[in-house]
């Protein structure tokens, strides 16, 4: 095999494949940390498989700008992904390089080098085998690439981590009637990001995809490196006849990311059951006013609290006399801070209040952009500590994206403490 191409676009185009092979991979997977590259006269085909996801990329002069790919002799080779990355990085990005299969190695050199500098990469004995892509899918949508990338990134912080609650170790994409919703949560705290706009998805029926948390970085890398306006997201159950595993498929231009090891039987709670509730209290605030009070709350969360595995709670009380939310931490160090509010649309009782994990308040203050309006919806803390109450909702001011012709709504809701 002998090919030539320009170093920078080749290395950039390999980025998603290298990520799949070397990041968030299954360390027991035989194909992990490797790339198989097949050259033909028209294009390169690149395979990577990290055990949890696999990617197939088609690199050609039509799909990769300024690649300047030429194939003198067809062939196929497999190498360690990190070794290839380091070796390609040792050449100036503006240079055109050649790759040739030698004795037990791939030789990388300058095309125009008369002195023949050579950077070798040792060949692997076993090639990467990608999973079979399903022929039939139970659900399939086309979705705006930028919106999918930004939405997954927006709610990534809230994804669960407890192995005993697998449905929360994920991010959810729901699409229906020119609306896309992104959700992630732990079961006690959720983040929801709604995007509405004409033509941002092609489905008229509600479709839901539960994307494993371990694949999210791979998805975002693929979306960043694609150029198409829309991408395809599809899900299929295992098919013995086709030898295809249960999978979620993301097709983005010249790349196909196949997520495997998924459980198609997982379900996810309906967050509208919380968001549609009527609350006793509705208080509008400005995020600018939260900055110093939240820093004070953070300062009382001592290492001793973490060591004792004790939840750091804060009491929040609506003080109409001071036109502020009064916050007091329930820890050894008692912070007492006020946050001025803009308006009280609704309240019940003389001093409505709730108690919650301080970490949730910190997220509420920081994850909404730290500027603009944020409205808290909450019910009063019950006098009987054995009684439960609805989660608190933080709803941020709606934003308009004129370039995409969309409106965006972001919300966080979280459980109260007793």
N, C-alpha and C positions, 0 to 999 in steps of 0.2 A: 504494500500500500504506500502511495505517495500523494500528498496533497499540499496545497499552499493556500494561505489566507492571511488576512490582516489580524494582528494580535489583539487589539482592543475590542473590536466587535465580537471576535470569537470568545474571548474571556467573558465579556458581558453576557453573551448568549448562553454560556455554560453556567452562569450563576445560579439559576433555579435548580438545575440538575445537581450541582455541587451541594446546594443547601439540602436537598432531599437526601442525598447520600451521607451527609456528615452532621446534620443537625436534627435533634429530636428523633433519632433513629433507634431501632431495636438492636442492642449490642450483641444479641445472639443470632441476628439475621446474617446469613452467609454472604449475601450480596451487598451488605451495608458498606459504606465508605469506598465504593468502587463506581467507575463509569465504564460503560461499553460504548464505543464510537464506531459506527459503520459508515464507510464512505462509498458513495456512488458517483457517477459522472455528473448528476444534477444536484445532489444534496448530501448532507451529513445527517445521520439518524443517531441520536444520543439517548442512552438508557441509564436510568438510575433507580435503585430500589432500596429504601431504608428500612423495610419491614412493615412500616405503618402506612407509607405512601410510596408511590412509584411515579416516575415521570418519563414521558417519551417526547422528545423535541426533534423537530425537523428544521435544520439550519441550511439555508440556501441564500443565493443572492437576491431572491425574490422576497424572502421573509426577514432577512437581517441586513439592515442598511450598511453599506460600505464594507461588506464582508470580503468581497473579491475572491470568492472561493473558486479554486481550480483543482481538478482531480486528474492526475497523470496515471494513477493505477488504483483500482478499487481494492477495498480490504476492510478488515475489522480488527479492533484491538480493545483490550480491557486493562485499565490502570487504576491505581489508587487515586481517588478524587483530589485529596489534598496535595499529593505529589505533583499531579498535573497542574493544579492551580499555582503552586509555588514555582514550578518550572516555567509556565507561561508568563508569570509575573516577572521573571528575570529578563524579559525582553522589553525594549521600549514599545509602548502601546501603538506608536505610529508606524512601526515596522511591519513588513510582510514577512511571514515565517513559513517554513515548510515542516511537515511531519512525515517521517518515513519509518516504517517498521524495520528494525535491524535485528541483530541476534539477541533475542530475549529482552528487547527494549524498544521504545519509541524514541527516535532521535529528532529533536527539535533544533532548528538552525535558521539563520537568516537566509532568505532566498538569494540575496545579492552578495553574500559573504564569500569572497575568494579564499580566505584563510580557513573557512569551514569551521567556525565555532559550533560546538554541539552540546546540547543539554539533554541528557538521557533520562527517560522515565521507565522504570522496570515494569515489564508486562506482568499481569496477573494471569493465572492459569485458567480460571473459570469465568465465563462471561456472565453479565447481569441478565437475568430473565425477568421481564416485566410480566405482571398479571394480565390475563386475557380481558380485554375490554368487553363488557356485556353487549349483546345485540338488542336486547329489549330492556326498557326501563319502566319502572312503576311511576316515576314522576320526572318531569323535565321542564326547565324554564330557560328563557334567555333573559339576561339581566345586565343593566348598565355596569360596565367594569369599574369605573371610578367610584360609583356609589357602593358597590359590593366591597371594594378595598377599604374605603373610608369607614363604612359601617362596621365591618369586622374589627377594624382597629379601634373604633370608638368604644366598643363594649368589652374589649378583650380583658380589661382589668378586673372585671366582675366575675369571670368564669370560675366555677367551683374547682375543688382539688381533692375532696374526700373520696377515696376509692369505694367506700360503702354507698355512695350516691352517684353512680356512674352517669346518670342522665344530666347531671349538672357539670360534668367535666367536658364542657362543650360550649359552642356558640350556635344560636339558632337563627336561621334566615327564613322569614315568612314573606311570601309574595302573593299579592292579590289586588286586581283592579287598580293599577297605577300606584300601588303603595308597596313599599318594602319595609319590613320591620326586622330589626336586629335585637336579639335578647341574649343575655348571659346572666348567670346568678349562682349563688351557693345553696339556695333554698331558704336562706334567711335574708339575703339582700340581692336585688336584681337591678340591672341596667337595661333600659329600653330606648332604642333609637328608631324613630319613624321618619321615613322619607316618602314624600308624595310628589308625583309629577307625571305628566303625560308621556307615555312610551318608555318609562324606565324599566318595565318588565312586560312580557308578552302574555301573561296568563290572566284569565278571567276567573278561574277557580283558585281557592286558597291552597297553596302548596307550602309545605314546611320541610326544611332540611336541618337535621341536627348534626352539626359538623364537629368532629372530635377536636378537643382543645389541642392535642398533640400535632394536628395538621394545620392549624391556623397560620403559623409563620410561613409554612410552605405555600399556602394559598396566597397570602399577601405578597410573597416574593414573586410568584407567577404573575399575579395581577399587575405588579409594578413593572415587570419586564415585557408584558404584552402591550400591544398598541391598538387593538381592535376596540371599537366603542362598546360593543356588547360581547358577553361571554355566555357559555352554556353550562348550566349546573343540572346534573341528572343523578338519579339514584336507582340501583337495581339490586334485587335479591340474588342470592347464589343460584347458579344454573349448572347442574351437573353435566347436562348434555353439551353445553358450550364450554365447560371447564372454566367458567368465570366465577370468581368469588363475589360475595356481597360487596358492594362498592358504591362510593360517591365519586362521580366523574366531573372534573372541571376542564372544559375545553376553552382555551384562550389562545386564539391565533394559531401559532405553530407549535403550541404546547398542549399536552394532555396529561393532567395530574389525576392519578387514580388512587383514591383513598380506600384502604382495605382494612380488614379486621373490625368492621363496623357492626353494630347491632341494629338491624332495621326494625326491631320490635320496641325500641325505646320510645317513650312518649314524654311530653313536656307539659308542665302546668300552663293553664290559660291565664296569662297575666292580666287580661281584661277583667277578670273577676275581682281583681284588686283595683285597677285603674278606674273602673266604672262606679265605684262606691261613692255614696254621699257622706261627706265628713262633717264633723261638728265645727271644726276650725279651719280657716283658710287665711294664711298670712303671707303677704307679698313682701319680699326683701330684695335688697341689692347686694350682689355678691361682693362688691367692693367693701361692704361693711363687715364682712365675715373674716377678713384677713387676719387681723391682730387677735381677735377673740379665739379663733381656731388655733393660732400659734400658741396661745396661752394654755389651751386644753391639751395640745400635744406635749407641752412642757411638763405636765403633771403625770404623764404616763411613764413611770419610772421603770428601770430594769427589774426592780424587786417585784413589781406587779406581773411582769412577764414570767419571771422565775416561779412565782406562786401559781401561775396559770389562772389568775383571777381576771375576770372581765372588767375592763376599765369603762365605767358608765358615766353618763352625763345626764343631769336633769335639765329639761328645757321648759320654761314657764313663760306664758304670754303676760307681760306686765303692761297693762294699758295706761297706767299712770305715767310710766316712763317712756311709753311708746316704743317699747323694745322687747326683744326676746331675752330673758334672763337665763344664763347657763351656769350651772354649778357642777363641777366634777365630783364623782363619788369615789375618791381615792385618798391616800394619805395626805397628799398635797391638794388642798381644796382651791381650785380656781373659781372665781366668781366674775363672770364677764357678761357684758350687754351687747346686743346687736340691734341697732335701730332698724325698725321696719318701715316700709313705705305705706302700707295699707292693710287693714284687717277687713276682708270681705265678709267674713263670717266668724263668729265665736260663740261658745257656749260656756256659761259659768263665769265666776268672777276672775279666776286665774287659771285658765286651761293649761295643762301641762302633760308631758310624757317623759319617759326615761328610755335611753337607748345606749347601745355600744358606742363609745366615743369615736371609734374608727369609722363608723358609718357617717357621722357628722363631718369628719375630716374629708372623707371622699366626696360628700355632697358639696362641700365648699371648693374643692380642688378640681373635680372632674367635669364641672359644667362650664369651663372656660374662664372662671375666676372674674368675669365681668358680665354685666347684664342682670336681668331680673331672674329671681328664683322664688317660687311660691311653695310654701309648706302646707300640706294637708294632713291633719291629724285629729284623732279622737282623744278625749280626755282620759287620763290615766285612771283606771278603775280603783275605787276605794278598797275593794276586795282583791288582794294580790293573787288569788287563785284564778281570777278571771283574766281572759285574754282580750286583746283589742286588735283592731285592724293595723296593718303596717302603715308607717308614715310614708307619704309620697312627697318627693321633691320634684317639681315640674319647672323646667327652665323655659325662658322666653323663646317663642318660635322664631326661627331664622329663615331667611329667604336666600336661596342660591340662584341669582339671576342668570348666571352662565349656564346652569343646568336646567333652569326653569322648574325648580323644586322648592318645597318647604320642608323644614326639618324640625322635629320635636324630640327633645331628650328628657328622659325621666329616670329617676332612681327611686326605688322604694325598699324599705327595710323594716325588719321586725323590731318591736319595742322590747324593753327589758322590764322585769318585775321589781 
